[in-house]
Amino acid sequence: MSTAKAETSIMEAAYSGAQRAPTRRTLWERTEAYLTRLSTRNNFWHKVLSLIWLPYAFRSGITMKRIDSNRFAAVLPFRRFNRNWYNAMAGAALLGNSEVAAGMYLVAQCGGDYIVVCKKMQYHFLRPCLGPAVYHVVKSDGLDEMVATGNEFNASLELEVRQQLKKKGREQRVGRCDITFHCTPKVHMKEKALRRKNQAS
């Protein structure tokens, strides 16, 4: 390798390293990450923060609960706002809250340092829902490994939507949802904005 090529390679490596070097987070970024984590751990704060950032989720009343370290569920109450004219859970409520439930699960798994955006969703209506709906994440292959890389990734989830029956502990499946999210570390978004600013100047 010639001296000129060697110097060029060294400069490119230095530039790449400078671009990917961790940047110090601002007070707002640290606060936002903290509030995001808080919203996934406590239903009271989830409701308060939903009133500001997710008014639809606030009005629908959806809440989340972690059954154990590997299982998560979100509960959509059978209230007037979520029902249709013939007193069943509205299809739009079941569909729209699928994204909310899956998004809450992803934020809880990824932490407050990711931006989560829905790319594709397919909902299968199986039967009418005549009571509270419970969203169970039944498939999230490779999510922990993708988060561990610290890079952008697409997360494909499968949700089962079940109706809570009057008999305690029993549920009946009323729908299934396949949904894909694009997850981007917030630091990557900050780096891209910085690169665009440097190119424009």
VOPAGU-2260 file (C-alpha; in pm, 1 decimal, decimal comma):
REM VOPAGU-2260
SITE   aa  ch    i         X         Y         Z
SITE  MET   A    0       0,0       0,0       0,0
SITE  SER   A    1     136,3     344,0     -95,7
SITE  THR   A    2     192,9     617,9     159,9
SITE  ALA   A    3     -90,1     826,5       9,4
SITE  LYS   A    4    -338,0     534,5      29,6
SITE  ALA   A    5    -230,1     455,5     385,5
SITE  GLU   A    6    -284,1     816,2     490,6
SITE  THR   A    7    -625,6     818,4     320,8
SITE  SER   A    8    -729,7     497,5     501,0
SITE  ILE   A    9    -616,8     637,3     835,4
SITE  MET   A   10    -813,7     959,9     777,6
SITE  GLU   A   11   -1129,1     766,9     678,1
SITE  ALA   A   12   -1101,4     547,8     986,6
SITE  ALA   A   13   -1052,2     851,5    1209,0
SITE  TYR   A   14   -1351,2    1025,8    1049,4
SITE  SER   A   15   -1570,5     715,1    1092,5
SITE  GLY   A   16   -1467,7     681,3    1454,8
SITE  ALA   A   17   -1541,1    1046,9    1519,5
SITE  GLN   A   18   -1885,3    1010,0    1365,7
SITE  ARG   A   19   -1973,8     703,4    1578,3
SITE  ALA   A   20   -1818,1     834,5    1900,8
SITE  PRO   A   21   -2078,4     847,3    2177,7
SITE  THR   A   22   -2220,0    1194,7    2225,9
SITE  ARG   A   23   -2315,6    1339,2    2561,4
SITE  ARG   A   24   -2692,0    1336,7    2607,7
SITE  THR   A   25   -2867,9    1661,2    2686,1
SITE  LEU   A   26   -3082,0    1710,6    2995,3
SITE  TRP   A   27   -3397,4    1678,3    2782,7
SITE  GLU   A   28   -3276,0    1351,0    2627,3
SITE  ARG   A   29   -3200,7    1202,8    2969,6
SITE  THR   A   30   -3538,7    1320,7    3099,8
SITE  GLU   A   31   -3721,1    1176,2    2797,5
SITE  ALA   A   32   -3549,8     837,9    2843,0
SITE  TYR   A   33   -3640,4     838,3    3212,3
SITE  LEU   A   34   -4006,9     921,2    3143,7
SITE  THR   A   35   -4022,9     650,3    2877,8
SITE  ARG   A   36   -3893,2     388,2    3122,0
SITE  LEU   A   37   -4129,8     517,0    3390,5
SITE  SER   A   38   -4430,6     485,8    3159,4
SITE  THR   A   39   -4356,9     116,4    3101,4
SITE  ARG   A   40   -4317,5      33,7    3471,7
SITE  ASN   A   41   -4610,5     212,6    3632,2
SITE  ASN   A   42   -4967,2     230,8    3501,4
SITE  PHE   A   43   -5036,6     557,8    3683,7
SITE  TRP   A   44   -4752,9     734,0    3502,7
SITE  HIS   A   45   -4845,4     554,9    3182,3
SITE  LYS   A   46   -5189,8     718,1    3200,4
SITE  VAL   A   47   -5050,1    1060,3    3289,1
SITE  LEU   A   48   -4794,9    1056,7    3007,0
SITE  SER   A   49   -5046,7     908,5    2761,0
SITE  LEU   A   50   -5270,2    1209,6    2823,0
SITE  ILE   A   51   -4989,7    1425,3    2679,3
SITE  TRP   A   52   -4831,4    1208,6    2406,6
SITE  LEU   A   53   -5089,8     934,2    2333,3
SITE  PRO   A   54   -5437,3    1082,8    2387,3
SITE  TYR   A   55   -5604,5     794,6    2201,3
SITE  ALA   A   56   -5444,3     539,2    2436,2
SITE  PHE   A   57   -5548,2     755,5    2732,9
SITE  ARG   A   58   -5912,4     762,9    2622,1
SITE  SER   A   59   -5921,2     391,4    2538,1
SITE  GLY   A   60   -5787,0     309,0    2885,5
SITE  ILE   A   61   -5539,4      42,9    2771,9
SITE  THR   A   62   -5299,6     -63,1    3046,7
SITE  MET   A   63   -5009,0    -304,2    3051,3
SITE  LYS   A   64   -4889,7    -564,4    3294,2
SITE  ARG   A   65   -4585,4    -788,0    3303,0
SITE  ILE   A   66   -4686,6   -1140,4    3397,5
SITE  ASP   A   67   -4326,8   -1254,0    3446,0
SITE  SER   A   68   -3981,1   -1183,7    3299,2
SITE  ASN   A   69   -4081,5   -1334,7    2962,7
SITE  ARG   A   70   -4453,8   -1263,8    2937,5
SITE  PHE   A   71   -4634,7    -935,7    2882,1
SITE  ALA   A   72   -5000,9    -846,5    2843,4
SITE  ALA   A   73   -5197,3    -528,5    2774,8
SITE  VAL   A   74   -5564,1    -497,2    2875,3
SITE  LEU   A   75   -5819,0    -291,4    2679,2
SITE  PRO   A   76   -6128,0    -226,2    2897,9
SITE  PHE   A   77   -6479,1    -283,3    2765,3
SITE  ARG   A   78   -6587,6      80,8    2797,9
SITE  ARG   A   79   -6824,0     292,4    2587,9
SITE  PHE   A   80   -6539,2     465,3    2400,7
SITE  ASN   A   81   -6417,5     126,5    2268,3
SITE  ARG   A   82   -6754,7     -26,8    2178,2
SITE  ASN   A   83   -6957,5      -5,7    1857,2
SITE  TRP   A   84   -7331,1      44,2    1805,2
SITE  TYR   A   85   -7419,0    -324,7    1865,5
SITE  ASN   A   86   -7228,6    -331,8    2195,4
SITE  ALA   A   87   -6921,2    -530,5    2089,0
SITE  MET   A   88   -6561,5    -413,1    2097,5
SITE  ALA   A   89   -6513,4    -194,1    1790,1
SITE  GLY   A   90   -6281,6    -331,3    1523,4
SITE  ALA   A   91   -6099,7       2,2    1505,2
SITE  ALA   A   92   -6033,6     -13,4    1881,1
SITE  LEU   A   93   -5895,6    -367,9    1857,9
SITE  LEU   A   94   -5682,5    -277,8    1556,4
SITE  GLY   A   95   -5551,4      58,0    1678,0
SITE  ASN   A   96   -5464,7     -67,3    2024,4
SITE  SER   A   97   -5268,1    -357,2    1873,2
SITE  GLU   A   98   -5006,4    -100,1    1771,1
SITE  VAL   A   99   -5020,1      62,3    2116,4
SITE  ALA   A  100   -4981,8    -272,5    2296,2
SITE  ALA   A  101   -4696,5    -393,6    2074,9
SITE  GLY   A  102   -4525,3     -54,9    2095,0
SITE  MET   A  103   -4543,0     -54,5    2476,6
SITE  TYR   A  104   -4393,1    -402,3    2480,0
SITE  LEU   A  105   -4105,9    -298,1    2252,3
SITE  VAL   A  106   -4028,7      15,7    2452,5
SITE  ALA   A  107   -4025,3    -192,9    2770,5
SITE  GLN   A  108   -3782,0    -438,5    2609,1
SITE  CYS   A  109   -3561,2    -185,8    2428,1
SITE  GLY   A  110   -3554,9      84,4    2693,1
SITE  GLY   A  111   -3598,5     456,7    2652,6
SITE  ASP   A  112   -3308,9     501,2    2411,1
SITE  TYR   A  113   -3493,8     377,3    2099,2
SITE  ILE   A  114   -3744,4     537,5    1864,4
SITE  VAL   A  115   -4005,7     277,9    1769,5
SITE  VAL   A  116   -4210,6     324,9    1450,0
SITE  CYS   A  117   -4473,6      85,8    1310,0
SITE  LYS   A  118   -4396,8     -19,8     949,8
SITE  LYS   A  119   -4654,7    -289,0     879,0
SITE  MET   A  120   -4951,5    -441,1    1058,4
SITE  GLN   A  121   -5195,2    -716,1     962,8
SITE  TYR   A  122   -5491,3    -795,9    1188,4
SITE  HIS   A  123   -5705,6   -1109,3    1159,4
SITE  PHE   A  124   -6055,8   -1080,8    1308,2
SITE  LEU   A  125   -6163,5   -1423,7    1432,9
SITE  ARG   A  126   -6482,7   -1355,7    1632,3
SITE  PRO   A  127   -6664,7   -1066,1    1804,7
SITE  CYS   A  128   -6515,3    -943,8    2131,0
SITE  LEU   A  129   -6786,5    -893,0    2393,4
SITE  GLY   A  130   -6569,8    -805,3    2692,2
SITE  PRO   A  131   -6229,0    -668,0    2789,7
SITE  ALA   A  132   -5957,3    -753,0    2535,9
SITE  VAL   A  133   -5616,2    -881,2    2644,0
SITE  TYR   A  134   -5313,8    -851,8    2411,4
SITE  HIS   A  135   -5048,3   -1120,3    2452,4
SITE  VAL   A  136   -4712,5   -1104,4    2272,1
SITE  VAL   A  137   -4664,3   -1468,2    2172,3
SITE  LYS   A  138   -4368,3   -1432,0    1934,6
SITE  SER   A  139   -4074,3   -1190,3    1932,2
SITE  ASP   A  140   -3788,4   -1395,1    1788,0
SITE  GLY   A  141   -3435,1   -1261,4    1830,8
SITE  LEU   A  142   -3538,6    -932,5    1993,2
SITE  ASP   A  143   -3285,7    -946,2    2278,3
SITE  GLU   A  144   -3000,6   -1020,4    2036,4
SITE  MET   A  145   -3099,5    -731,1    1806,8
SITE  VAL   A  146   -3118,9    -486,0    2097,5
SITE  ALA   A  147   -2776,8    -602,3    2218,9
SITE  THR   A  148   -2614,0    -497,1    1888,7
SITE  GLY   A  149   -2703,6    -131,6    1949,2
SITE  ASN   A  150   -2793,6     -90,2    1580,6
SITE  GLU   A  151   -3114,1     -18,4    1391,2
SITE  PHE   A  152   -3334,2    -321,7    1331,8
SITE  ASN   A  153   -3680,8    -439,6    1230,9
SITE  ALA   A  154   -3874,1    -623,4    1501,5
SITE  SER   A  155   -4151,8    -860,5    1395,2
SITE  LEU   A  156   -4404,5    -948,3    1665,6
SITE  GLU   A  157   -4708,1   -1172,5    1679,6
SITE  LEU   A  158   -4991,1   -1082,2    1914,8
SITE  GLU   A  159   -5289,5   -1285,7    2023,1
SITE  VAL   A  160   -5597,0   -1085,4    2121,3
SITE  ARG   A  161   -5823,0   -1261,6    2369,4
SITE  GLN   A  162   -6149,0   -1171,5    2538,0
SITE  GLN   A  163   -6162,7   -1197,2    2916,2
SITE  LEU   A  164   -6454,5   -1419,6    3008,2
SITE  LYS   A  165   -6664,1   -1381,8    3323,1
SITE  LYS   A  166   -6517,6   -1701,2    3463,1
SITE  LYS   A  167   -6194,5   -1588,9    3626,4
SITE  GLY   A  168   -5879,4   -1697,7    3448,7
SITE  ARG   A  169   -6047,4   -1792,1    3120,7
SITE  GLU   A  170   -5985,7   -1616,9    2790,3
SITE  GLN   A  171   -6116,1   -1671,5    2436,7
SITE  ARG   A  172   -5911,6   -1577,6    2131,6
SITE  VAL   A  173   -6084,7   -1313,3    1919,1
SITE  GLY   A  174   -5802,0   -1197,6    1691,8
SITE  ARG   A  175   -5438,9   -1223,9    1587,6
SITE  CYS   A  176   -5201,4    -949,0    1478,6
SITE  ASP   A  177   -4871,0    -963,4    1290,3
SITE  ILE   A  178   -4684,4    -635,5    1324,9
SITE  THR   A  179   -4339,8    -506,0    1227,9
SITE  PHE   A  180   -4164,7    -208,4    1387,6
SITE  HIS   A  181   -3848,4     -25,2    1290,4
SITE  CYS   A  182   -3637,3      49,3    1597,7
SITE  THR   A  183   -3370,1     319,0    1580,0
SITE  PRO   A  184   -3136,5     419,5    1863,8
SITE  LYS   A  185   -3190,2     786,5    1945,2
SITE  VAL   A  186   -2814,7     842,7    1932,9
SITE  HIS   A  187   -2817,7     734,9    1566,1
SITE  MET   A  188   -3082,8     995,6    1487,4
SITE  LYS   A  189   -2870,0    1256,3    1661,2
SITE  GLU   A  190   -2562,3    1152,0    1459,9
SITE  LYS   A  191   -2755,2    1167,8    1130,2
SITE  ALA   A  192   -2880,9    1516,8    1214,4
SITE  LEU   A  193   -2524,1    1623,1    1297,0
SITE  ARG   A  194   -2391,3    1482,8     966,5
SITE  ARG   A  195   -2661,3    1666,1     769,4
SITE  LYS   A  196   -2578,1    1987,9     953,6
SITE  ASN   A  197   -2206,8    1947,3     878,8
SITE  GLN   A  198   -2274,6    1874,7     510,7
SITE  ALA   A  199   -2498,9    2179,3     479,8
SITE  SER   A  200   -2241,2    2411,3     636,5
